[in-house]
Amino acid sequence: MDTKTSIEIARNILNNAIEMNMSKEIIFKISQRIDQYIVKYYIEYGGLKGGFSEEKNQ
């Protein structure tokens, strides 16, 4: 499964957990996992396009 798909699935799981009023700890762990997937995605695909990375170089 590619990283983008993992992010989408994890977001759906997070939304469902919030709607079901799950504990804050579980929601936090899901959110952390999404953050890990996002970092992995940016590493794989060369970072931001047209945003932060260009501003940083100026």
Residue pairs with C-beta under 8 A, 6 or more apart in sequence:
1 9
3 37
3 40
3 41
3 44
4 41
6 37
7 34
7 37
7 38
7 41
10 30
10 33
10 34
10 37
11 34
13 30
14 27
14 30
14 31
14 34
17 26
17 27
17 30
18 27
42 48
47 53
